[in-house]
Amino acid sequence: MPDGAVVVIAEGAEPACRNLVRLLVTGHTPGWTDRVELVWQRAQGDLVDFRRK
């Protein structure tokens, strides 16, 4: 994002998604986070690959 924000869209088993959130919140990632905003939704099933932009 132009302001430096990162958007993560993930689908998978709930425990795996919760683990991803835990990593983002605790800062155990290569970068750092000021804030994490969550929106939980039912999986759409349309994610087929991984892309980093």
Order of alpha helices (4+ residues) and beta strands (2+ residues): alpha
